[in-house]
Amino acid sequence: MSGHGEKMGRKQEQAIAALLQQPTIMAAADSLGIGEATLWRWLQQPAFEEAYRRARQAVVDQAISQLQQATGQAVATLQEVQRDPDAPASSRVTAAKAVLEIAFKLRESEELERRLATLEEKLQHMTAPTKGGQSNES
């Protein structure tokens, strides 16, 4: 597995799956019937490490997708509790507080994103080459 772009063997593909499913590297190696040192060595190989990183990211992306799908129902639940006159006052206050906290965090995130985009645009203009081939930096 030394060449660029080489495909991983079946055992290494199984190792990535085991690493995602097992709580430890030792448990992953045991489940495959390979030595822990072998798995550690594979993790040091750039192609294997990159494939493992992509697989972990795919798992996180899937979890985020599931959370996003549940947000509508979560907001509806908060609104139900908040509006329910029969719900305990503490539950209604907690629901209202959660809605406000989330709204403020979203607002803050949007503001930070806008400010970052403005800074990136300014930086791009500062470092863009001029007609003479030099940047605008002084």
Summary of the structure (lengths in Angstrom):
residues: 138
radius of gyration: 25.0
end to end distance: 47.5
largest distance: 73.4
contacts: 305
relative contact order: 0.06
helix: 76%
strand: 1%
